Each structure stands twice: as structure tokens, then as C-alpha cells.
Amino acid sequence: MKKVILPLFLLLSFYSHGQSVFGYWYGNANVKGKPSSNNYLIELVLMPEKNYVKGILNYYFKKDYRSIAVKGDYDATNRRVTLYNIALPYHGSTGDFQIDCPMTLSAVLRVAQAGSNLTGSFISGPEYKYTCSELSFNLVMNSDASKTDSVLKAISEFKEVHQVWKPAEEDTMVAVAVVPRKVVNYVSEKEFTERKEIVAGEIEVNSDSIRVDVYDNGEIDGDMISVFFNRQLILYNQKLTHRSIHIDLTLDPNKEYNEISMFAENLGMIPPNTALMVIYDGKEKINIPVSANMQNNGSIHIRKKKPN
């Protein structure tokens, strides 16, 4: 008889957890109805009781990581969970200035053979509805992590955390390594000569060769650029992201200055195209923001330092 009861108990226990919000949930939240790269990576650990739920919300936003305690209501009949007074950073916050929005999480549990999901939104109160946008999410249960001992341990040992991540150089990955050679595209070459040149900076370097890393310098919004070196096209129609476009260049000693130019192939969703060019000569790194649009190219003039 015991051999029959034990498997039945385990089956009922699994079924109970599978039909509730108990466990570990993972996903991301995004501003509802607005294209944005400022998303929130979410981990939610929930322990429901009768008409009540408590747990932990861990999230990353830009360089911030937070771990906070959450609590609220759980309607088992309608499979709806509501968590109150959650502090989430305003989606347009910058690294230097960040404000919190008091939000309510409202979600519905959806159970299927393929897995369980929590779908819903973070919603601000009426007094913040014009500034703190609704954030929609779809969280997926991690059945491997959702063990009773694991959940109880996480909740019992919880400590609130707020950390700011500062990337080291090795954390920045190169998306594209470009071998500089002339690229032929007659349309971009013609339009490049027709646009006005705006010099973003003039620098001196120690070496005859330099490394250039190009990143998006704002919200990643689909900016596409081409790069000209000494007015020759060497990179065509490349997307700017948080990962660098890596270019190794040899300077022409016969020129008064060498010139790197950014040509906008589009304006992305937020014009103009803005990039950060990090120029390294083996001794120093120089950061120069460059912008371009459909009328202007952004350029940097580079000179070799004269020996003392």
C-alpha cells in the first residue's frame, strides 16, 4: 500500500505546484507599445499560501542589479497574482541619474504541456501614469530550479541587494573585426562627398598604427553606419550596438592628418546617428563621441605626435 501512496503523493505535489505560481520565473519586461532597448531582465521567486503570496524579485536594468522582497495577493481560482509597491527604475533613466517608479505587478498564470507562463504587466499608480510607463512581460517557469527546498531556502536567506555593475575592459566583446580595405559602393561614396563634414575632434597619437572601436553612444535603436578612412570606404552599412566594431588602421605619414569619417546610412529610431569612437595608440585611449545625419558626416582628424 505504501508503494502506491508515495507515487500518488508526489504526483499530487507536482500537479499542485504546476497549477500555481510557486517556483522560479524568468523573462524580461519592456515598455508596452514603445520600441526600446531599455528592458528589464527579471527573475521572480514565488511562494504562494492561501490567498497570499510572497517572494523575491531580482532584476537587472542597464548597470543596476536589485534584489527586493515582494508580497501580494494570489487568486488561485482565476490563477491571478498581484504584487504591490515594487520599486522599478524609470525606463528612461540614465546611469548618472535614476529615479524609481512605484509599480504593481499584475499577472495571470497560463499552464500548458509545453510549460507554464506568467504574463502581465508592471503598472504605475494614477499619479504616475504619464511618466512611469506600463511594462509588459512574459515569464517562463524554470522547472529544474522550482524545487520546494530551493524556494524555501532562497526566501529564508534573502537579503536586499542593490549593486551597480561597472564593466571591465574584458567584459566588452568585439562584435565585428574589420580588415581595412577599400569597399566599393558608388551610392554611399557619392552621397558621402555631397554631405557636409563636421569635425568632432582633432587628436594626436603616439604610434603609426591605431585601433578604433566604434559603439552606439545612445539607446541602441538600429543605427546603421559606414566608415571612411582618408575618404575611402572601408566599412559598409554596419549596425551600431553595445559591442564594438573593431578596426585596425595604419596611418599615412605623408598626410598632414589622417581622417576617420562616419557616414549615416539611416537615422535609426532616434536621430541622429550617435557613436562613440575609442581610439587606442598602444599607450593612450581617447574617447570621442561622433554624430552624423543625412546632411552631415562626423569626422575625426588624427595627427602623429612629433618627437620632442
ChimeraX attribute file (.defattr): number of C-alpha atoms within 10 A of each C-alpha:
attribute: neighborCount
match mode: 1-to-1
recipient: residues
	/A:1	5
	/A:2	7
	/A:3	7
	/A:4	8
	/A:5	10
	/A:6	11
	/A:7	11
	/A:8	12
	/A:9	11
	/A:10	11
	/A:11	11
	/A:12	12
	/A:13	11
	/A:14	12
	/A:15	11
	/A:16	12
	/A:17	17
	/A:18	19
	/A:19	15
	/A:20	23
	/A:21	28
	/A:22	23
	/A:23	24
	/A:24	23
	/A:25	23
	/A:26	19
	/A:27	18
	/A:28	17
	/A:29	21
	/A:30	22
	/A:31	20
	/A:32	14
	/A:33	10
	/A:34	10
	/A:35	11
	/A:36	15
	/A:37	13
	/A:38	17
	/A:39	17
	/A:40	23
	/A:41	17
	/A:42	18
	/A:43	20
	/A:44	22
	/A:45	25
	/A:46	25
	/A:47	20
	/A:48	21
	/A:49	13
	/A:50	9
	/A:51	12
	/A:52	16
	/A:53	20
	/A:54	19
	/A:55	24
	/A:56	22
	/A:57	19
	/A:58	19
	/A:59	22
	/A:60	18
	/A:61	20
	/A:62	18
	/A:63	12
	/A:64	16
	/A:65	16
	/A:66	16
	/A:67	18
	/A:68	17
	/A:69	17
	/A:70	19
	/A:71	20
	/A:72	18
	/A:73	18
	/A:74	23
	/A:75	16
	/A:76	17
	/A:77	8
	/A:78	9
	/A:79	16
	/A:80	19
	/A:81	25
	/A:82	20
	/A:83	20
	/A:84	16
	/A:85	15
	/A:86	20
	/A:87	15
	/A:88	20
	/A:89	19
	/A:90	17
	/A:91	24
	/A:92	15
	/A:93	14
	/A:94	12
	/A:95	11
	/A:96	5
	/A:97	7
	/A:98	12
	/A:99	12
	/A:100	13
	/A:101	21
	/A:102	17
	/A:103	23
	/A:104	20
	/A:105	20
	/A:106	19
	/A:107	23
	/A:108	19
	/A:109	19
	/A:110	16
	/A:111	15
	/A:112	9
	/A:113	5
	/A:114	6
	/A:115	12
	/A:116	20
	/A:117	21
	/A:118	23
	/A:119	17
	/A:120	20
	/A:121	22
	/A:122	26
	/A:123	21
	/A:124	23
	/A:125	13
	/A:126	8
	/A:127	8
	/A:128	13
	/A:129	12
	/A:130	10
	/A:131	12
	/A:132	23
	/A:133	21
	/A:134	21
	/A:135	23
	/A:136	19
	/A:137	24
	/A:138	18
	/A:139	21
	/A:140	19
	/A:141	22
	/A:142	15
	/A:143	14
	/A:144	8
	/A:145	14
	/A:146	18
	/A:147	16
	/A:148	12
	/A:149	9
	/A:150	13
	/A:151	19
	/A:152	16
	/A:153	11
	/A:154	14
	/A:155	16
	/A:156	9
	/A:157	7
	/A:158	14
	/A:159	11
	/A:160	11
	/A:161	11
	/A:162	12
	/A:163	11
	/A:164	13
	/A:165	11
	/A:166	9
	/A:167	9
	/A:168	7
	/A:169	7
	/A:170	7
	/A:171	9
	/A:172	11
	/A:173	12
	/A:174	15
	/A:175	15
	/A:176	15
	/A:177	12
	/A:178	14
	/A:179	12
	/A:180	17
	/A:181	12
	/A:182	13
	/A:183	14
	/A:184	13
	/A:185	10
	/A:186	10
	/A:187	8
	/A:188	17
	/A:189	17
	/A:190	10
	/A:191	15
	/A:192	24
	/A:193	11
	/A:194	12
	/A:195	16
	/A:196	14
	/A:197	18
	/A:198	16
	/A:199	16
	/A:200	15
	/A:201	14
	/A:202	14
	/A:203	14
	/A:204	14
	/A:205	20
	/A:206	16
	/A:207	15
	/A:208	15
	/A:209	16
	/A:210	18
	/A:211	16
	/A:212	22
	/A:213	20
	/A:214	27
	/A:215	22
	/A:216	24
	/A:217	18
	/A:218	15
	/A:219	16
	/A:220	19
	/A:221	19
	/A:222	17
	/A:223	25
	/A:224	19
	/A:225	23
	/A:226	20
	/A:227	25
	/A:228	22
	/A:229	20
	/A:230	16
	/A:231	14
	/A:232	18
	/A:233	23
	/A:234	18
	/A:235	22
	/A:236	18
	/A:237	15
	/A:238	16
	/A:239	19
	/A:240	25
	/A:241	20
	/A:242	16
	/A:243	16
	/A:244	21
	/A:245	22
	/A:246	20
	/A:247	19
	/A:248	16
	/A:249	17
	/A:250	12
	/A:251	19
	/A:252	15
	/A:253	11
	/A:254	7
	/A:255	12
	/A:256	11
	/A:257	17
	/A:258	19
	/A:259	20
	/A:260	19
	/A:261	26
	/A:262	29
	/A:263	30
	/A:264	28
	/A:265	20
	/A:266	19
	/A:267	18
	/A:268	18
	/A:269	14
	/A:270	13
	/A:271	14
	/A:272	16
	/A:273	28
	/A:274	26
	/A:275	23
	/A:276	19
	/A:277	24
	/A:278	17
	/A:279	21
	/A:280	19
	/A:281	17
	/A:282	13
	/A:283	8
	/A:284	10
	/A:285	14
	/A:286	13
	/A:287	15
	/A:288	17
	/A:289	17
	/A:290	23
	/A:291	22
	/A:292	26
	/A:293	20
	/A:294	17
	/A:295	13
	/A:296	18
	/A:297	25
	/A:298	25
	/A:299	23
	/A:300	22
	/A:301	17
	/A:302	20
	/A:303	20
	/A:304	20
	/A:305	12
	/A:306	8
	/A:307	5
	/A:308	3
